[in-house]
Amino acid sequence: MLTRELKARFKSYLLDPKVSLKVNGMQTAKVYIYGAVQKPGLYQQERVTSREISAGTTSAVTPELTVASVVANAGGIKYNADLRRIRVTNNATGRNEELDLMKLIEQGDASQDIYLRSGDTVYIPTLESDAQIADRDFMLIASSSLAPADFPVRVIGAVNRPGVHKLTSNSPRLNSAIAASEGYMPEANKKVVTIQRVTPQGNVSTFYVDPNSNDLILRPNDIVVVADKSTSVASRGFDFMGNIISPFGRFADSYNSWAEMFNPTRRYDRW
């Protein structure tokens, strides 16, 4: 395109101008991403070298930066990301655009995955509650390149290997968590399993599920409680949560991080 533009301009001075261009160097773009991503920070375009074996030539290509590619380079989104209100700004150029990447995931609307230029800033806001994400949307996001490859859940009780297990984003279901725990112990109650889900506000939601008929979609940091046949499922679930949640429905001060709460060496591994 630039060659044609230069030829058109030189025609005012030359009868048949011949123009050839060679790029000796290119300034790579730098963009900043923050908000609900795994690794926020500054990202730079990288040149990719390719070699054509048959022709014996080597060339360097600089891929265009798009919002989706930068999110992927940042380790993917957090699962409470609000993909419908992504903001791209640039103080130097006056750029200020709002994007809906759910349209890209749901409908393949590539117009939402815009090209970025050096100095652009990408902000991904968070949802007020994980409950705002329907199971259908969660599965769509989990199967996309925007999501991290896996996420942690904790399985405790009558299973062969209790502790924290990583579920792959393309199979984030209850029975996958049980399988990751190497299955039930002989005394396990296989008809009712308790799911404890802690909201960002520190409250606890409890679900009682028959895994034989409802292979529930789990969310990051869910707690799966498998009781034995002789024990009330509800009492086991509430006994466990009572040890880590204060009487006011908030995390006790001694549990100041998810990492401590989910430490597999804690005494809750076998109740």
Backbone as CSV, one residue per row, in Angstrom:
resi,resn,N_x,N_y,N_z,CA_x,CA_y,CA_z,C_x,C_y,C_z
1,MET,0.837,-1.208,0.000,0.000,0.000,0.000,0.874,1.262,0.000
2,LEU,1.937,1.246,0.794,2.834,2.403,0.849,3.558,2.578,-0.486
3,THR,3.914,1.454,-1.131,4.582,1.519,-2.433,3.695,2.215,-3.465
4,ARG,2.429,1.839,-3.489,1.491,2.474,-4.432,1.342,3.962,-4.155
5,GLU,1.298,4.326,-2.893,1.163,5.728,-2.519,2.378,6.539,-2.981
6,LEU,3.572,5.986,-2.811,4.779,6.694,-3.236,4.854,6.810,-4.763
7,LYS,4.460,5.738,-5.469,4.465,5.797,-6.948,3.518,6.878,-7.452
8,ALA,2.349,6.974,-6.825,1.378,7.990,-7.243,1.928,9.392,-7.042
9,ARG,2.666,9.601,-5.976,3.213,10.929,-5.705,4.378,11.267,-6.635
10,PHE,5.207,10.276,-6.943,6.351,10.517,-7.827,5.949,10.750,-9.278
11,LYS,4.737,10.365,-9.662,4.295,10.555,-11.049,4.214,12.021,-11.431
12,SER,4.177,12.888,-10.472,4.190,14.328,-10.758,5.545,14.767,-11.273
13,TYR,6.591,13.937,-11.014,7.953,14.322,-11.388,8.586,13.350,-12.384
14,LEU,8.119,12.089,-12.399,8.714,11.058,-13.250,7.643,10.417,-14.124
15,LEU,8.051,9.958,-15.327,7.089,9.333,-16.234,6.626,7.969,-15.721
16,ASP,7.566,7.144,-15.330,7.221,5.790,-14.881,8.072,5.427,-13.658
17,PRO,7.713,5.965,-12.513,8.555,5.741,-11.327,8.524,4.270,-10.873
18,LYS,9.689,3.751,-10.482,9.821,2.420,-9.909,10.199,2.585,-8.434
19,VAL,9.393,2.028,-7.579,9.612,2.198,-6.140,9.727,0.826,-5.483
20,SER,10.733,0.656,-4.691,10.855,-0.550,-3.863,11.203,-0.123,-2.444
21,LEU,10.680,-0.860,-1.500,10.876,-0.510,-0.090,11.524,-1.669,0.659
22,LYS,12.362,-1.333,1.589,12.950,-2.324,2.476,12.929,-1.765,3.888
23,VAL,12.310,-2.509,4.792,12.211,-2.072,6.187,13.413,-2.612,6.944
24,ASN,14.268,-1.728,7.403,15.453,-2.143,8.156,15.162,-2.356,9.635
25,GLY,14.155,-1.694,10.127,13.818,-1.849,11.529,12.408,-1.382,11.796
26,MET,11.836,-1.909,12.889,10.469,-1.534,13.222,10.342,-1.394,14.734
27,GLN,9.690,-0.350,15.141,9.463,-0.145,16.565,8.285,-1.004,17.001
28,THR,8.512,-1.893,17.978,7.445,-2.783,18.434,6.528,-2.058,19.400
29,ALA,5.269,-2.401,19.339,4.268,-1.752,20.189,4.337,-2.279,21.616
30,LYS,4.052,-1.393,22.560,3.964,-1.769,23.966,2.594,-1.366,24.492
31,VAL,1.907,-2.316,25.105,0.580,-2.046,25.659,0.536,-2.526,27.102
32,TYR,-0.375,-1.945,27.869,-0.515,-2.294,29.283,-1.907,-2.872,29.506
33,ILE,-1.975,-3.973,30.270,-3.263,-4.589,30.587,-3.357,-4.773,32.095
34,TYR,-4.523,-4.451,32.652,-4.716,-4.620,34.091,-6.181,-4.941,34.371
35,GLY,-6.447,-5.261,35.635,-7.814,-5.665,36.010,-7.879,-7.160,36.236
36,ALA,-8.947,-7.785,35.751,-9.228,-9.195,36.036,-8.505,-10.125,35.063
37,VAL,-7.160,-10.046,35.072,-6.334,-10.981,34.312,-5.339,-11.630,35.270
38,GLN,-4.788,-12.770,34.860,-3.900,-13.514,35.740,-2.569,-12.792,35.978
39,LYS,-2.024,-12.190,34.921,-0.707,-11.533,35.038,-0.772,-10.138,34.418
40,PRO,-1.312,-9.160,35.138,-1.369,-7.795,34.596,0.032,-7.219,34.426
41,GLY,0.170,-6.306,33.490,1.465,-5.664,33.310,1.657,-5.156,31.893
42,LEU,2.914,-4.855,31.560,3.284,-4.304,30.253,3.652,-5.434,29.307
43,TYR,3.095,-5.405,28.100,3.385,-6.428,27.089,3.833,-5.756,25.795
44,GLN,4.784,-6.421,25.134,5.404,-5.854,23.942,5.268,-6.825,22.777
45,GLN,5.066,-6.258,21.594,5.061,-7.068,20.378,6.378,-7.807,20.226
46,GLU,6.283,-9.065,19.792,7.492,-9.845,19.556,7.554,-10.259,18.094
47,ARG,8.736,-10.140,17.517,8.925,-10.548,16.124,9.098,-12.060,16.073
48,VAL,8.438,-12.689,15.121,8.499,-14.143,14.944,9.296,-14.439,13.683
49,THR,10.343,-15.252,13.821,11.188,-15.610,12.683,10.712,-16.930,12.080
50,SER,10.501,-16.923,10.780,10.095,-18.135,10.082,11.070,-18.426,8.947
51,ARG,11.245,-19.715,8.644,12.192,-20.093,7.593,11.500,-20.962,6.563
52,GLU,11.637,-20.602,5.317,11.105,-21.380,4.203,12.215,-22.313,3.737
53,ILE,12.088,-23.602,4.092,13.170,-24.548,3.839,13.417,-24.724,2.342
54,SER,12.337,-24.865,1.574,12.492,-25.118,0.134,13.178,-23.950,-0.581
55,ALA,12.858,-22.734,-0.146,13.456,-21.557,-0.788,14.764,-21.143,-0.130
56,GLY,15.024,-21.678,1.047,16.243,-21.325,1.768,16.260,-19.903,2.259
57,THR,15.084,-19.339,2.530,14.996,-17.951,2.984,14.463,-17.876,4.405
58,THR,14.822,-16.784,5.084,14.351,-16.537,6.450,13.699,-15.167,6.494
59,SER,12.575,-15.094,7.157,11.884,-13.814,7.271,11.389,-13.615,8.688
60,ALA,11.256,-12.363,9.067,10.756,-12.021,10.402,9.416,-11.304,10.257
61,VAL,8.450,-11.771,11.023,7.109,-11.205,10.965,6.736,-10.705,12.355
62,THR,6.111,-9.555,12.409,5.627,-9.012,13.676,4.102,-9.110,13.701
63,PRO,3.543,-10.090,14.440,2.084,-10.238,14.465,1.413,-9.019,15.069
64,GLU,0.240,-8.704,14.553,-0.526,-7.590,15.104,-1.012,-7.932,16.515
65,LEU,-1.021,-6.926,17.370,-1.552,-7.100,18.717,-3.058,-6.848,18.708
66,THR,-3.818,-7.792,19.250,-5.243,-7.587,19.453,-5.545,-7.740,20.941
67,VAL,-6.744,-7.356,21.341,-7.123,-7.467,22.746,-7.045,-8.922,23.203
68,ALA,-7.583,-9.851,22.400,-7.594,-11.263,22.782,-6.185,-11.828,22.906
69,SER,-5.285,-11.429,21.999,-3.920,-11.957,22.059,-3.184,-11.445,23.295
70,VAL,-3.434,-10.203,23.671,-2.791,-9.654,24.870,-3.345,-10.324,26.130
71,VAL,-4.653,-10.584,26.157,-5.254,-11.292,27.300,-4.636,-12.682,27.431
72,ALA,-4.485,-13.384,26.298,-3.879,-14.714,26.334,-2.446,-14.653,26.843
73,ASN,-1.673,-13.653,26.396,-0.295,-13.495,26.868,-0.233,-13.161,28.353
74,ALA,-1.300,-12.555,28.872,-1.365,-12.214,30.299,-1.874,-13.378,31.139
75,GLY,-1.846,-14.586,30.587,-2.238,-15.768,31.342,-3.717,-16.050,31.352
76,GLY,-4.487,-15.261,30.588,-5.933,-15.455,30.567,-6.635,-14.610,31.617
77,ILE,-7.944,-14.609,31.538,-8.742,-13.810,32.469,-8.910,-14.524,33.801
78,LYS,-9.319,-13.764,34.798,-9.845,-14.360,36.020,-11.319,-14.674,35.759
79,TYR,-11.840,-15.661,36.494,-13.187,-16.120,36.168,-14.291,-15.162,36.616
80,ASN,-13.930,-14.126,37.336,-14.926,-13.097,37.671,-14.775,-11.874,36.769
81,ALA,-14.118,-12.035,35.625,-13.932,-10.927,34.687,-15.246,-10.582,33.999
82,ASP,-15.472,-9.307,33.824,-16.646,-8.828,33.090,-16.213,-8.563,31.647
83,LEU,-16.400,-9.562,30.786,-15.935,-9.459,29.403,-16.824,-8.559,28.550
84,ARG,-17.953,-8.155,29.075,-18.874,-7.316,28.289,-18.553,-5.826,28.418
85,ARG,-17.617,-5.454,29.277,-17.332,-4.021,29.482,-15.825,-3.752,29.515
86,ILE,-15.097,-4.297,28.554,-13.657,-4.065,28.473,-13.402,-2.673,27.887
87,ARG,-12.452,-1.973,28.478,-12.174,-0.604,28.055,-10.739,-0.495,27.518
88,VAL,-10.592,0.104,26.336,-9.281,0.369,25.739,-9.104,1.883,25.644
89,THR,-8.038,2.409,26.242,-7.809,3.845,26.254,-6.361,4.155,25.872
90,ASN,-6.142,5.396,25.448,-4.793,5.875,25.146,-4.827,7.391,25.286
91,ASN,-4.160,7.888,26.309,-4.178,9.335,26.573,-3.525,10.138,25.452
92,ALA,-2.511,9.561,24.807,-1.791,10.302,23.760,-2.632,10.473,22.504
93,THR,-3.416,9.450,22.156,-4.198,9.501,20.910,-5.668,9.844,21.153
94,GLY,-6.077,9.835,22.425,-7.482,10.097,22.734,-8.386,8.893,22.546
95,ARG,-7.802,7.732,22.358,-8.611,6.521,22.150,-9.380,6.188,23.416
96,ASN,-10.658,5.826,23.256,-11.502,5.440,24.384,-12.640,4.578,23.835
97,GLU,-12.477,3.263,23.905,-13.444,2.339,23.324,-13.864,1.287,24.340
98,GLU,-15.141,0.899,24.282,-15.648,-0.191,25.117,-15.958,-1.386,24.229
99,LEU,-15.516,-2.575,24.668,-15.651,-3.788,23.871,-16.446,-4.847,24.630
100,ASP,-17.023,-5.773,23.866,-17.772,-6.893,24.425,-17.178,-8.181,23.858
101,LEU,-16.231,-8.768,24.590,-15.591,-9.982,24.083,-16.492,-11.209,24.192
102,MET,-17.601,-11.104,24.938,-18.555,-12.214,24.935,-19.166,-12.380,23.549
103,LYS,-19.295,-11.276,22.804,-19.792,-11.376,21.421,-18.795,-12.127,20.550
104,LEU,-17.507,-11.952,20.819,-16.488,-12.699,20.082,-16.606,-14.188,20.389
105,ILE,-16.802,-14.534,21.667,-16.877,-15.934,22.076,-18.175,-16.582,21.598
106,GLU,-19.285,-15.861,21.763,-20.594,-16.431,21.444,-20.888,-16.439,19.950
107,GLN,-20.561,-15.337,19.283,-20.999,-15.153,17.899,-19.852,-15.079,16.894
108,GLY,-18.613,-15.120,17.381,-17.478,-14.966,16.479,-17.355,-13.574,15.911
109,ASP,-17.833,-12.576,16.651,-17.812,-11.185,16.189,-16.403,-10.613,16.333
110,ALA,-15.599,-10.733,15.267,-14.200,-10.306,15.316,-14.045,-8.800,15.439
111,SER,-15.110,-8.042,15.190,-15.004,-6.581,15.312,-14.760,-6.153,16.758
112,GLN,-15.056,-7.037,17.718,-14.818,-6.719,19.123,-13.353,-6.918,19.520
113,ASP,-12.625,-7.679,18.703,-11.212,-7.954,19.006,-10.342,-6.990,18.209
114,ILE,-10.297,-5.752,18.666,-9.670,-4.690,17.881,-8.142,-4.761,17.962
115,TYR,-7.486,-4.135,16.964,-6.025,-4.026,16.965,-5.595,-2.964,17.969
116,LEU,-4.493,-3.253,18.635,-3.941,-2.318,19.612,-2.717,-1.619,19.043
117,ARG,-2.478,-0.419,19.531,-1.320,0.364,19.119,-0.478,0.711,20.355
118,SER,0.758,1.061,20.108,1.656,1.343,21.220,1.082,2.443,22.115
119,GLY,1.129,2.197,23.409,0.599,3.156,24.378,-0.826,2.872,24.803
120,ASP,-1.503,1.903,24.153,-2.871,1.560,24.550,-2.878,0.879,25.912
121,THR,-3.950,1.103,26.657,-4.175,0.443,27.946,-5.478,-0.327,27.881
122,VAL,-5.437,-1.593,28.300,-6.615,-2.452,28.297,-7.018,-2.713,29.742
123,TYR,-8.264,-2.386,30.076,-8.781,-2.628,31.433,-9.937,-3.612,31.373
124,ILE,-9.836,-4.693,32.173,-10.904,-5.685,32.254,-11.504,-5.615,33.654
125,PRO,-12.735,-5.119,33.792,-13.341,-4.985,35.121,-13.783,-6.343,35.668
126,THR,-14.126,-6.359,36.939,-14.614,-7.586,37.576,-16.118,-7.481,37.806
127,LEU,-16.758,-8.640,37.817,-18.172,-8.704,38.178,-18.307,-8.557,39.684
128,GLU,-19.441,-8.053,40.122,-19.658,-7.902,41.559,-19.764,-9.249,42.240
129,SER,-20.251,-10.265,41.513,-20.419,-11.597,42.085,-20.219,-12.641,41.000
130,ASP,-19.558,-13.778,41.351,-19.403,-14.883,40.404,-20.749,-15.438,39.972
131,ALA,-21.772,-15.241,40.829,-23.099,-15.776,40.518,-23.708,-15.113,39.289
132,GLN,-23.126,-13.977,38.869,-23.625,-13.298,37.676,-23.282,-14.060,36.393
133,ILE,-22.369,-15.035,36.497,-21.983,-15.816,35.320,-22.828,-17.087,35.278
134,ALA,-23.679,-17.200,34.280,-24.483,-18.403,34.111,-23.588,-19.563,33.703
135,ASP,-24.051,-20.801,33.985,-23.258,-21.981,33.641,-22.912,-22.007,32.154
136,ARG,-23.863,-21.605,31.308,-23.612,-21.622,29.863,-22.460,-20.674,29.513
137,ASP,-22.497,-19.459,30.062,-21.436,-18.492,29.785,-20.105,-18.965,30.363
138,PHE,-20.166,-19.573,31.548,-18.943,-20.072,32.184,-18.271,-21.119,31.302
139,MET,-19.065,-22.046,30.737,-18.512,-23.083,29.875,-17.955,-22.487,28.585
140,LEU,-18.650,-21.484,28.030,-18.151,-20.828,26.824,-16.807,-20.155,27.082
141,ILE,-16.720,-19.452,28.209,-15.475,-18.764,28.557,-14.370,-19.780,28.823
142,ALA,-14.708,-20.851,29.570,-13.705,-21.847,29.934,-13.120,-22.551,28.715
143,SER,-13.912,-22.702,27.666,-13.436,-23.397,26.469,-12.726,-22.470,25.482
144,SER,-12.642,-21.192,25.809,-12.005,-20.223,24.907,-10.537,-20.038,25.274
145,SER,-9.803,-19.385,24.388,-8.385,-19.104,24.634,-8.192,-17.996,25.664
146,LEU,-9.278,-17.361,26.082,-9.176,-16.273,27.055,-9.079,-16.786,28.489
147,ALA,-9.450,-18.051,28.716,-9.482,-18.604,30.071,-8.161,-19.288,30.405
148,PRO,-7.794,-19.327,31.694,-6.613,-20.115,32.082,-6.855,-21.592,31.816
149,ALA,-5.780,-22.364,31.720,-5.899,-23.775,31.352,-6.589,-24.604,32.427
150,ASP,-6.481,-24.194,33.691,-7.090,-24.965,34.766,-7.400,-24.057,35.955
151,PHE,-8.092,-24.603,36.939,-8.379,-23.851,38.165,-8.499,-24.834,39.335
152,PRO,-8.299,-24.340,40.584,-8.271,-25.243,41.734,-9.642,-25.430,42.379
153,VAL,-9.883,-26.659,42.838,-11.004,-26.953,43.728,-10.447,-27.826,44.856
154,ARG,-11.144,-27.852,45.974,-10.702,-28.681,47.105,-11.725,-29.777,47.343
155,VAL,-11.251,-30.999,47.452,-12.118,-32.149,47.731,-11.699,-32.739,49.069
156,ILE,-12.649,-32.875,49.986,-12.340,-33.423,51.308,-13.330,-34.529,51.645
157,GLY,-12.959,-35.349,52.624,-13.874,-36.376,53.102,-13.507,-37.759,52.624
158,ALA,-14.530,-38.548,52.288,-14.367,-39.970,52.001,-13.943,-40.208,50.554
159,VAL,-12.779,-39.671,50.207,-12.164,-39.931,48.902,-10.743,-40.426,49.154
160,ASN,-10.145,-41.044,48.150,-8.839,-41.670,48.337,-7.687,-40.679,48.387
161,ARG,-7.835,-39.533,47.754,-6.763,-38.538,47.785,-7.346,-37.150,47.977
162,PRO,-7.747,-36.825,49.218,-8.310,-35.488,49.464,-7.253,-34.409,49.315
163,GLY,-7.715,-33.204,49.030,-6.796,-32.078,48.894,-7.225,-31.161,47.771
164,VAL,-6.296,-30.312,47.347,-6.556,-29.369,46.269,-6.191,-30.027,44.936
165,HIS,-7.107,-29.947,43.980,-6.878,-30.535,42.662,-7.183,-29.502,41.588
166,LYS,-6.455,-29.590,40.488,-6.672,-28.696,39.365,-7.627,-29.360,38.364
167,LEU,-8.687,-28.651,38.011,-9.591,-29.103,36.967,-9.269,-28.359,35.681
168,THR,-9.262,-29.071,34.566,-9.044,-28.393,33.291,-10.285,-27.596,32.936
169,SER,-10.074,-26.508,32.247,-11.184,-25.614,31.934,-12.208,-26.254,31.002
170,ASN,-11.800,-27.269,30.239,-12.774,-27.906,29.339,-13.525,-29.054,30.006
171,SER,-13.234,-29.340,31.283,-13.984,-30.365,32.016,-14.112,-29.978,33.484
172,PRO,-14.806,-28.859,33.760,-14.859,-28.329,35.131,-16.033,-28.893,35.945
173,ARG,-16.184,-30.203,35.981,-17.392,-30.795,36.569,-17.087,-31.581,37.840
174,LEU,-18.168,-31.823,38.596,-18.056,-32.490,39.891,-17.384,-33.853,39.776
175,ASN,-17.816,-34.677,38.831,-17.239,-36.013,38.710,-15.780,-35.984,38.281
176,SER,-15.363,-34.915,37.605,-13.945,-34.754,37.282,-13.135,-34.508,38.550
177,ALA,-13.726,-33.747,39.486,-13.055,-33.497,40.766,-12.954,-34.783,41.579
178,ILE,-14.012,-35.602,41.570,-13.976,-36.883,42.278,-12.913,-37.787,41.667
179,ALA,-12.851,-37.812,40.341,-11.844,-38.638,39.661,-10.432,-38.168,39.993
180,ALA,-10.235,-36.835,40.063,-8.922,-36.297,40.417,-8.528,-36.687,41.842
181,SER,-9.527,-36.980,42.682,-9.288,-37.408,44.058,-9.152,-38.920,44.161
182,GLU,-9.023,-39.585,43.000,-8.851,-41.035,42.888,-10.058,-41.814,43.397
183,GLY,-11.224,-41.217,43.292,-12.472,-41.926,43.540,-12.886,-41.988,45.000
184,TYR,-14.076,-42.568,45.191,-14.645,-42.679,46.536,-13.982,-43.788,47.344
185,MET,-13.984,-43.614,48.656,-13.635,-44.692,49.571,-14.869,-45.583,49.749
186,PRO,-14.695,-46.820,50.211,-15.840,-47.738,50.328,-16.988,-47.198,51.173
187,GLU,-16.662,-46.411,52.215,-17.703,-45.907,53.119,-18.351,-44.622,52.640
188,ALA,-17.990,-44.142,51.466,-18.490,-42.849,50.993,-19.967,-42.905,50.630
189,ASN,-20.657,-41.813,50.924,-22.040,-41.636,50.474,-21.982,-41.077,49.055
190,LYS,-22.269,-41.914,48.072,-22.140,-41.524,46.674,-23.414,-40.883,46.118
191,LYS,-24.439,-40.785,46.954,-25.716,-40.260,46.462,-25.895,-38.779,46.721
192,VAL,-25.211,-38.246,47.736,-25.330,-36.824,48.050,-23.944,-36.269,48.371
193,VAL,-23.525,-35.263,47.621,-22.248,-34.592,47.845,-22.540,-33.116,48.098
194,THR,-21.817,-32.533,49.035,-22.004,-31.118,49.379,-20.987,-30.254,48.633
195,ILE,-21.476,-29.156,48.063,-20.599,-28.174,47.424,-20.685,-26.888,48.234
196,GLN,-19.544,-26.398,48.692,-19.465,-25.127,49.400,-18.781,-24.116,48.487
197,ARG,-19.436,-22.995,48.268,-18.899,-21.962,47.378,-18.843,-20.643,48.141
198,VAL,-17.644,-20.076,48.302,-17.461,-18.823,49.031,-17.487,-17.675,48.033
199,THR,-18.371,-16.725,48.269,-18.509,-15.578,47.369,-17.410,-14.560,47.674
200,PRO,-17.151,-13.621,46.760,-16.150,-12.582,47.026,-16.467,-11.755,48.265
201,GLN,-17.747,-11.719,48.654,-18.138,-10.965,49.850,-17.905,-11.755,51.135
202,GLY,-17.455,-13.024,51.027,-17.172,-13.832,52.199,-18.327,-14.674,52.665
203,ASN,-19.449,-14.664,51.949,-20.582,-15.508,52.310,-20.436,-16.887,51.681
204,VAL,-21.195,-17.857,52.231,-21.081,-19.238,51.769,-22.390,-19.703,51.159
205,SER,-22.319,-20.241,49.942,-23.475,-20.885,49.314,-23.254,-22.388,49.382
206,THR,-24.315,-23.131,49.712,-24.221,-24.579,49.862,-25.168,-25.273,48.897
207,PHE,-24.663,-26.305,48.197,-25.470,-27.094,47.276,-25.354,-28.559,47.684
208,TYR,-26.465,-29.276,47.608,-26.461,-30.725,47.827,-26.794,-31.385,46.497
209,VAL,-25.886,-32.217,46.015,-25.971,-32.724,44.650,-25.843,-34.244,44.643
210,ASP,-26.658,-34.898,43.811,-26.467,-36.322,43.510,-25.575,-36.382,42.272
211,PRO,-24.301,-36.757,42.423,-23.384,-36.737,41.268,-23.738,-37.761,40.200
212,ASN,-24.605,-38.729,40.547,-25.019,-39.723,39.555,-26.004,-39.149,38.538
213,SER,-26.759,-38.124,38.965,-27.762,-37.543,38.066,-27.470,-36.095,37.704
214,ASN,-26.562,-35.447,38.434,-26.261,-34.040,38.182,-24.760,-33.818,38.306
215,ASP,-24.080,-33.852,37.178,-22.634,-33.624,37.158,-22.403,-32.114,37.138
216,LEU,-22.518,-31.513,38.309,-22.525,-30.058,38.461,-21.250,-29.420,37.910
217,ILE,-21.408,-28.252,37.283,-20.256,-27.461,36.844,-19.682,-26.738,38.061
218,LEU,-18.420,-26.983,38.372,-17.773,-26.346,39.505,-17.140,-25.024,39.090
219,ARG,-16.885,-24.191,40.086,-16.233,-22.906,39.870,-14.900,-22.889,40.632
220,PRO,-13.994,-21.992,40.273,-12.715,-21.920,40.980,-12.906,-21.772,42.491
221,ASN,-12.119,-22.555,43.245,-12.073,-22.520,44.715,-13.299,-23.138,45.381
222,ASP,-14.150,-23.862,44.629,-15.236,-24.615,45.260,-14.666,-25.668,46.199
223,ILE,-15.440,-25.991,47.234,-15.081,-27.048,48.185,-16.090,-28.180,48.030
224,VAL,-15.604,-29.369,47.731,-16.449,-30.555,47.546,-16.317,-31.422,48.792
225,VAL,-17.433,-31.650,49.472,-17.429,-32.419,50.717,-18.126,-33.749,50.471
226,VAL,-17.382,-34.859,50.584,-17.932,-36.207,50.415,-18.051,-36.843,51.796
227,ALA,-19.264,-37.005,52.284,-19.487,-37.580,53.611,-19.462,-39.093,53.534
228,ASP,-19.305,-39.761,54.695,-19.454,-41.208,54.709,-20.910,-41.555,54.985
229,LYS,-21.278,-42.805,54.793,-22.683,-43.210,54.852,-23.292,-43.034,56.232
230,SER,-22.472,-43.063,57.271,-23.000,-43.005,58.632,-23.142,-41.593,59.157
231,THR,-22.774,-40.610,58.351,-22.758,-39.225,58.826,-23.659,-38.357,57.982
232,SER,-24.368,-37.452,58.631,-25.204,-36.486,57.922,-24.337,-35.609,57.026
233,VAL,-24.707,-35.508,55.757,-23.965,-34.665,54.825,-23.938,-33.230,55.299
234,ALA,-25.088,-32.733,55.732,-25.172,-31.325,56.149,-24.282,-31.058,57.347
235,SER,-24.281,-31.994,58.326,-23.477,-31.745,59.517,-22.000,-31.751,59.188
236,ARG,-21.577,-32.639,58.262,-20.170,-32.636,57.853,-19.792,-31.325,57.171
237,GLY,-20.632,-30.891,56.254,-20.344,-29.662,55.530,-20.263,-28.475,56.448
238,PHE,-21.242,-28.350,57.348,-21.254,-27.182,58.222,-20.176,-27.268,59.297
239,ASP,-19.810,-28.506,59.708,-18.730,-28.637,60.674,-17.428,-28.142,60.067
240,PHE,-17.177,-28.509,58.802,-15.955,-28.061,58.144,-15.952,-26.553,57.973
241,MET,-17.045,-26.023,57.431,-17.072,-24.591,57.178,-17.072,-23.794,58.467
242,GLY,-17.643,-24.377,59.532,-17.652,-23.677,60.806,-16.264,-23.447,61.356
243,ASN,-15.320,-24.301,60.961,-13.949,-24.142,61.413,-13.197,-23.052,60.675
244,ILE,-13.685,-22.638,59.508,-12.936,-21.645,58.748,-13.710,-20.357,58.525
245,ILE,-15.005,-20.333,58.890,-15.797,-19.121,58.737,-16.174,-18.605,60.119
246,SER,-16.042,-17.334,60.321,-16.366,-16.757,61.615,-17.878,-16.743,61.820
247,PRO,-18.379,-16.578,63.064,-19.829,-16.564,63.315,-20.566,-15.474,62.553
248,PHE,-19.856,-14.471,62.060,-20.511,-13.369,61.351,-20.542,-13.578,59.846
249,GLY,-20.181,-14.800,59.394,-20.263,-15.107,57.970,-19.086,-14.600,57.170
250,ARG,-18.025,-14.174,57.849,-16.828,-13.688,57.173,-15.681,-14.643,57.492
251,PHE,-14.581,-14.584,56.729,-13.431,-15.406,57.033,-12.840,-15.002,58.372
252,ALA,-12.474,-16.016,59.172,-11.784,-15.738,60.418,-10.445,-15.073,60.117
253,ASP,-9.987,-14.222,61.027,-8.783,-13.449,60.772,-7.566,-14.338,60.531
254,SER,-7.530,-15.539,61.148,-6.350,-16.383,61.025,-6.213,-16.978,59.638
255,TYR,-7.289,-16.947,58.846,-7.221,-17.474,57.492,-7.194,-16.291,56.533
256,ASN,-5.995,-15.768,56.319,-5.884,-14.506,55.582,-5.609,-14.703,54.107
257,SER,-5.642,-15.933,53.612,-5.430,-16.146,52.183,-6.033,-17.468,51.765
258,TRP,-6.427,-17.525,50.497,-6.922,-18.800,49.931,-5.836,-19.857,50.001
259,ALA,-4.571,-19.473,49.825,-3.494,-20.461,49.813,-3.434,-21.221,51.133
260,GLU,-3.619,-20.502,52.269,-3.593,-21.171,53.567,-4.818,-22.052,53.742
261,MET,-5.961,-21.525,53.350,-7.197,-22.274,53.498,-7.160,-23.571,52.701
262,PHE,-6.509,-23.541,51.516,-6.494,-24.687,50.627,-5.231,-25.534,50.758
263,ASN,-4.439,-25.315,51.804,-3.223,-26.094,52.013,-3.575,-27.555,52.265
264,PRO,-3.156,-28.495,51.395,-3.543,-29.895,51.545,-3.025,-30.536,52.813
265,THR,-2.037,-29.945,53.499,-1.480,-30.558,54.699,-2.284,-30.228,55.948
266,ARG,-3.321,-29.375,55.802,-4.111,-29.014,56.970,-4.869,-30.224,57.485
267,ARG,-5.323,-30.177,58.726,-5.946,-31.322,59.370,-7.294,-31.695,58.772
268,TYR,-7.844,-30.858,57.875,-9.155,-31.164,57.307,-9.080,-32.203,56.192
269,ASP,-7.875,-32.662,55.840,-7.760,-33.612,54.739,-8.613,-34.861,54.963
270,ARG,-8.678,-35.323,56.181,-9.537,-36.468,56.486,-10.502,-36.100,57.595
271,TRP,-11.042,-34.919,57.494,-11.943,-34.358,58.499,-11.157,-33.959,59.719
